Amino acid sequence: MADTYSGDPASSDKDWVRFAVGDTSTPSQFSDEEIAAAIAHYGGKEAAAAGLLQMMAIRLAREPDFKIGRFSESRKSAIDALNEKAKEVAAQAHAFGFYAGGISVADKAARAADSDRPPAKFFRGMMQPSTGSANDEGAGE
């Protein structure tokens, strides 16, 4: 499994995620394949970064705190910082995750023709007893 980083977060979503979570040195915490899977699972680089930050906090929480004489080390502040950063990145993902479609006739037609697009949750006539589903004529308008 590879763990590559180009040093240019604008070059790929994978490098952007690595930069956002601070996983830019070798050996890295996540493989390229894990980052690609996170981007696919979460549906975007911002949400993937938030998920991986939470994973980093979970991994760190598994390591025990310890004390040797007067020296002690607690992972709590690092875990809290990772979770806080995950919330910030998740908020960014939600801020950029909305799309105002149907602005042009061509855009509306392209979205209607996309066979991989999930059906509309809201559609014209949805509260009418005679209208059965989002697949009815005029759906998504």
Sequence and secondary structure as in RCSB ss.txt:
>XXXX:A:sequence
MADTYSGDPASSDKDWVRFAVGDTSTPSQFSDEEIAAAIAHYGGKEAAAAGLLQMMAIRLAREPDFKIGRFSESR
KSAIDALNEKAKEVAAQAHAFGFYAGGISVADKAARAADSDRPPAKFFRGMMQPSTGSANDEGAGE
>XXXX:A:secstr
      S GGG HHHHHHHHHT  SSS SS HHHHHHHHHHHTSHHHHHHHHHHHHHHHHHHS  EEETTEEE S
HHHHHHHHHHHHHHHHHHHHH      SSHHHHHHHHH TTS   SS TTTTSTT   TTSTTTT 
